[in-house]
């Protein structure tokens, strides 16, 4: 009986030891599983974090690129505006120069016209003066010729009268 009881006790102790061992293994396995789960969770979290960081970086880059494109568009807009402003200014300048040139050409034309009219007027006056002088000379010549004819006529008349007078005298003398 004693032996039986001892065997039972040993058996019981052995079972207890086995139970503890199983319990220990189970606990170790649970811990190992827990650690494994924790490790996996950590890995998953790290993976998600990495993905988030990647997405964040991509988003930041997209935003940066968008800002750069926007800046470039603004700069291009400013360049175009400046270019158009410059072109308008140059066009105005060309227009002013063209108007100035046309004005100068018109002034020159008017000046030439005035000069031509003045010269024509002077030429007309000169011709009229020459014509008047010619007329005057012609008139003078006509008068001179007229006076000369008159003088010659008188001389002829005088000569004839004198001749008649002389004849008459001669006749009177002869009669006496």
C-alpha positions in Angstrom: 0.0 0.0 0.0 2.8 2.3 0.9 4.5 1.6 -2.3 1.3 2.0 -4.2 0.8 5.3 -2.6 4.4 6.4 -3.4 4.0 5.3 -7.0 0.8 7.3 -7.1 2.5 10.2 -5.6 5.4 9.9 -8.0 2.9 9.5 -10.8 1.1 12.5 -9.6 4.3 14.5 -9.4 5.3 13.3 -12.8 2.0 14.4 -14.2 2.3 17.7 -12.4 5.8 18.1 -13.8 4.6 17.2 -17.3 1.6 19.6 -16.8 4.0 22.4 -15.8 6.2 21.5 -18.7 3.3 21.6 -21.1 2.1 24.8 -19.4 5.6 26.3 -19.8 5.8 25.2 -23.4 2.3 26.5 -24.0 3.2 29.8 -22.4 6.5 29.9 -24.3 4.6 29.2 -27.5 2.1 31.9 -26.7 4.9 34.3 -26.0 6.6 33.3 -29.1 3.4 33.7 -31.0 2.8 37.0 -29.4 6.3 38.1 -30.2 5.8 36.9 -33.7 2.5 38.8 -33.9 4.1 41.8 -32.4 7.0 41.6 -34.9 4.5 41.2 -37.7 2.4 44.1 -36.4 5.6 46.1 -36.2 6.6 45.1 -39.7 3.2 45.9 -41.0 3.2 49.2 -39.2 6.6 50.0 -40.5 5.5 49.0 -43.9 2.4 51.3 -43.6 4.6 54.0 -42.2 7.0 53.6 -45.1 4.1 53.6 -47.5 2.7 56.7 -45.9 6.1 58.4 -46.0 6.4 57.4 -49.7 2.9 58.8 -50.4 3.7 61.9 -48.4 6.9 62.4 -50.3 5.1 61.8 -53.7 2.4 64.3 -52.7 5.1 66.8 -51.6 6.9 66.4 -54.9 3.7 66.7 -56.8 2.9 69.9 -54.9 6.4 71.2 -55.5 6.2 70.4 -59.2 2.8 72.1 -59.3 4.2 75.1 -57.5 7.1 75.2 -60.0 4.7 74.9 -62.9 2.5 77.6 -61.5 5.6 79.8 -60.9 6.7 79.0 -64.5 3.2 79.9 -65.8 3.3 83.2 -63.8 6.7 83.9 -65.1 5.7 83.1 -68.7 2.6 85.3 -68.2 4.8 88.1 -67.0 7.2 87.6 -69.8 4.3 87.6 -72.4 2.8 90.7 -70.7 6.2 92.5 -70.8 6.7 91.4 -74.4 3.3 92.7 -75.4 3.9 95.9 -73.5 7.3 96.3 -75.3 5.7 95.5 -78.7 2.9 98.1 -78.0 5.6 100.6 -77.0 7.6 99.9 -80.2 4.5 100.0 -82.3 3.6 103.4 -80.8 7.1 104.5 -81.4 7.0 103.4 -85.0 3.7 105.0 -85.4 5.0 108.3 -83.9 8.1 108.1 -86.2 5.9 107.4 -89.2 3.6 110.3 -88.3 6.6 112.5 -87.7 8.1 111.4 -91.1 4.7 112.0 -92.8 4.5 115.4 -91.1 8.0 116.3 -92.2 7.3 115.1 -95.7 4.1 117.2 -95.8 6.0 120.2 -94.4 8.7 119.7 -97.0 6.0 119.4 -99.7 4.2 122.6 -98.5 7.6 124.4 -98.3 8.4 123.3 -101.8 5.0 124.4 -103.0 5.4 127.8 -101.3 8.9 128.1 -102.7 7.6 127.1 -106.2 4.7 129.6 -105.9 7.1 132.3 -104.7 9.4 131.5 -107.6 6.5 131.5 -110.1 5.3 134.8 -108.7 8.8 136.2 -108.9 9.2 134.9 -112.4 5.8 136.4 -113.4 6.8 139.7 -111.9 10.1 139.6 -113.6 8.4 138.7 -116.9 5.8 141.4 -116.4 8.6 143.9 -115.6 10.6 142.8 -118.7 7.4 143.1 -120.7 6.7 146.5 -119.3 10.2 147.6 -120.0 10.0 146.1 -123.5 6.7 147.9 -123.9 8.2 151.1 -122.6 11.2 150.8 -125.0 8.8 150.0 -127.8 6.7 153.0 -126.9 9.8 155.2 -126.6 11.1 153.9 -129.9 7.7 154.5 -131.5 7.6 158.1 -130.0 11.2 158.7 -131.1 10.3 157.5 -134.6 7.1 159.5 -134.6 9.1 162.6 -133.5 11.7 161.8 -136.1 9.1 161.5 -138.8 7.5 164.7 -137.6 10.9 166.4 -137.6 11.6 165.0 -141.1 8.1 166.1 -142.3 8.7 169.6 -140.9 12.1 169.7 -142.4 10.7 168.6 -145.7 7.9 171.1 -145.3 10.4 173.7 -144.4 12.6 172.8 -147.3 9.7 172.9 -149.7 8.6 176.2 -148.2 12.1 177.5 -148.4 12.3 176.3 -152.0 9.0 177.9 -152.9 10.1 181.0 -151.2 13.4 181.0 -153.0 11.7 180.4 -156.3 9.3 183.2 -155.6 12.1 185.5 -154.8 14.0 184.4 -157.8 10.9 185.1 -159.9 10.4 188.5 -158.3 14.0 189.4 -158.8 13.8 188.3 -162.4 10.7 190.3 -162.9 12.4 193.3 -161.6 
